[in-house]
């Protein structure tokens, strides 16, 4: 018996699904992909260090007068917020006797303050020297992932957001941390939940990300040193308005009035 073409095509498609021979749709871009993660780091670096060359910032260190002491490295580890202390402790674990180990007592004392006590005058130079060591560079990347990137990705998966949302979470945790403070990432997300639902709860992804970015801008404006919200307004919000939820290149944005592009 001859089966009409339309019915035959339907039967073949069903058979392919059952047997697994149908080609699965390609997965949406995810920041865990090395290229996408590099793009995310470039965008962060444009805001944190006014450059796309994030790999050139392992040795960066200065006090940017934000009441967090020294800010340093590829993600802005701070002597006053604990993440720099944890990084140097990891460096000691991986390479005992390293050039920064002697500063651990001072880092413990200044944690939670903007003080440089026990760090000046040689700490900045020793940090730059340590950055020539691959062990220290690898430690910076490990701590970036443990403290910032992995928590952002974990929450992004639970909320069902794609690459742009993943980046928005990552950038927020980099600036605000993921603790229990009133301006921390979790509180920013909670504020957004008062206005919208993430995709995993049946919400529209664009609506949710707009609510999240609104909450992020509010949090930034609570601190004078973060009052310039261009890393959201002329970067992430631009991608969102363009419907670029997958952070597909080319990307063009501005931070603090400077223009950037990734092709």
N, C-alpha and C positions, 0 to 999 in steps of 0.2 A: 504494500500500500504506500502510495506517495504522500508524504506529509507536506502540507502547504508551507511555503518558505518562512512566513512570519512565525508560525508555530514551531517550526524546526529551529529557528534562531533562538527562540525562547527556551526550548528544551536544551539546546547546546549550552546556553548561558547558565542554566540551572545545573547541568552536569558539571560544568567547569567549576562552579562554586563548591559543589559537593566534593569533587575530587581534588580541589585546591589548585587546579591548573590555571584559574583565572588570575590575571596579574593584579596584585593589590595596588590600590591608589598610593602614590608616594606620600610619605609622612610629611606633615608641615614642618618647616624649619624650626629647629630647637636650639637654644643657646648652648646645649651640651655639645653640639657639633663644633669641632675645633675652629672652623672658619667663622661661624656665628659668634662663638665666644670671643674671638679676636676682634670682631666688629664691635661687640659690646664693650670690650676694654678700650677700644679706640674712642668710642663715644664718651665713656666715663673720663678718659684722660683729657679729652677736649675741655671738660668742665673742671676737672681737678688740677690739671697741669698745663692747660692751654696748648696742647699738642696731641697729635694722633699716635706719636711714637711712645706708647706706654712702656715698651721694653727698655727704653732709655731712661726710665725714671726710678730704677731700683735704688740709686744713690741719692735721690732727691731728699732733702730735709731742710725745713725752716719752721719758724714760729710765724703763723699767719694771723696772729692776734685774734684768735677765735675762742680763747679761754680753754683750749685743749692742749696747751703746751706745744711740743714739737709735733709737726705733721710730716710724715716721711713715707717714702717707698711708693710702690705702684698703685696703692689703693688709699693712701692717706692714713697710715697707722699713726696713732696719736699717743704721746707719752702720758697724757692726762685722762685717757679713756680705757686703758687696760689692754687694748689690742697690740700696742707696741711691746708691752711687757710680755705678753704671751708669745709674740713672735721671737723675741730675744731668748726666752726660755726654750722655745723649740730649737732655735739655732744652737744653744748650748747642748741640748740633748743630742742633736745630730753631729755637732762638732765641738766637743769639750775643749776649753782653752782658747776659744776664738776671741777676737779683738773686742767684742761687745760684752762679753760675759761679765767683765768687771763692773759694768754699770747696772747690773741687776738689782743690787741693794737700793741704789738711787731711784731706779724706775719703780720699785715697789713703794718707796716713800712719796714720790710725786704723783702716783696714780690717783686720779680724781681731782687733781689741781692743775693750774697752768704753770707751776713752778719748774725751773730748770736746775734746782738745787742738786748738786752732786753730778750733774751732767756737763755743765760748762767747765772749761772752755773747749775740751777736746772731743766731745761726743759727736758733733756734726762731722768732723774730719774722719773719725773712726767709723762712723756709719758709711761714709762714702768709700772708705777703704774696704769695709766688709762687703759692699755691693759688688766688688770685683770677684768675689768668691761665689762660685756656682751653688755651693751648699746654702748660702744665705739667700741667693735669688730664688732657689727652689723652695726654701722655707717661706719666703714672701708669697709665692704662688699657692703653697699649701694652706697658709693661713687665710689668704683671700678667699679660697674656696670654702674652707671650714666655717669661717665667721660670716661671710657675706654671700658668696655665690650659691652655695648649696642650700642655705635656708631660703633664699629667694626662689630658687628653682622648686624646692619642695612645696612652698605655698602656692606658687604659680600652677603647679600640676593639680593641686587640690582645688584651685579656683577655675581650672580649665582655660587658662589664657595662653595665647600663642607668644611668639618671640617678642613682640613689642611689649606685651604685658609682663613677660619675664624680665625684660630689661628695665621696665619701670620699677618693678619690685627691687631688682638688684641695685639700681641707682639710689633708691630710697634708703635701703639698708646701709649702703656705703656712707651716706650722709648722716642718717639719723640713728643708725644702730637698730638692733632687734631686741632691745631689752624691754623693761616695764615702764620706762619713762613716758611722760605725757606726750612727747613728740616722737616717740620711737615708731618704727615701721608698723608694729602690731596695732598701735593706737591710730595711726594714719588709716590703716585698712579698716579698723572699726568705725572710724568717722565716715568712710566711704560707704560702709554697709548701711548707714543710716539713710542713704539716698538711693542706693541701687543694689542689685544682686549680681554676683559673678556668674559666668556661664554655667558653672557646675551646679548652681542653684536655680537655673532657668533664666538667668538674666541675659541681656544683650551685651556682647563683649565691648562694643564701642561705648555704650552707655556706662558700663561698669568702669572702663578705663578713664573716661572723662570724670566720673565721680572720684576715682582714686587720685587722679592728678589734681583735681580741685582740693582734695584733702591734703595732698602733698604740698601744694602751694601755700595753703593755710599754715601748715606746720613750719615751712621755711620762713614765713613772715613773722613768726613768733620770736625769731632770733635775728638781731640786727646784722650779724655776720653772714647770714644766709638770705637776707632780704631780696637779693637779686635772684629772681626766679627764672632767668632766661634758659637755664638747662632744662626746664619744663616748657616754658612758653614758646621758645623759638627752636626747640629741638623735639622733644617727645610729643608735644602737642601738634607739631607740624606733621610728623609721621602719622599720627592718629587722624588728623583731618584729611590726609591723603588716602586714608583707608589702608595704610601699609601695616597691617597687623602682623605680617610675617617678617618685617624688617628687611625687605628685599632691596638689594642695591640696584641702581645708584641711590645713595642717601645724601641729602644736602641739609645742613642745619647751621644755626648760629648759637654761640654761647658768649655772653658778655660782649656782644657786638662783633665778634670774630667769626668768619665764615669757614666752614669745614665741608669736606666732601669725601665720600668713600664710593669708588666706582665698582 
